[in-house]
């Protein structure tokens, strides 16, 4: 029994030592970017081929960027070959950050296309942004006031505590957005192909909403006045007499609180939820 206990303790020490070594090997690049004019709103531009993006707004006067290389199974497989040699991993994030007149551009260079790099950013609350990610990562934005353009191909999009406007697309995953306040002068759109779309607006929002889901359902707790799109007759392209074409749009249009800004929400294989904020 004593020997078994000693073997167990030795195994645990080995596991802890390995975990500590891996933690020490993990590369995190962190930079703080001063702004040209902290009193003005910020424009943030980030594009990743492989990795996720997390942006948090707060009472700060600069932009902080953290980049971390994500460990992958491919690295473990490579470490076993060739025999007798040890892998010297290249954990460089390739992080590049540029600031010009309050516009902050962030990228991970060519290394970002080969390895998965996750970015965490801290920005002032008044911040507009263009964010895009392709593989192996989601896009999350919290507590900012501005105009957002978000595009995520193979990950989800989550926007929470947002004030302003958004144009957001999540091709293959869910899209969730919660607005504290909207900019009534800006139109907005939300779209997906294979994910659910769940958007929450303030209860007093005034909007004209176009909604369409080819293979899903549409739900809302707003008192929305809805009408289906009517059939449209189109002139024949060749101008032949007696020839005509009628198309019936599958989407619907509705008004919230009497109508106002234009909001478009379209999906293909998923449901749409339009919620009233508390």
Secondary structure, DSSP 8 states (H G I E B T S, - for coil): -HHHHHHHHHHHHHHHHHHHHHHHH--EEEEEEE-S-TTS-EEEEEEEEES-EEEEEES-SEEEEEEEE---HHHHHHHT-STT-----------EEEEETTEEEEE-TTHHHHS-EEEEEEEESBEEEEEEEEES--EEEES-EEEEEEEESSS-EEEEEEEEEEEEEESSS-EEEEEEEE-TTS-EEEEESSS-EEEEE-TT--EEEEEEESSS-EEE-S--EEEE--EEEEE-TT--TT-EEEEE---EEEEETT--EEEEEEESSS-EEEEE--
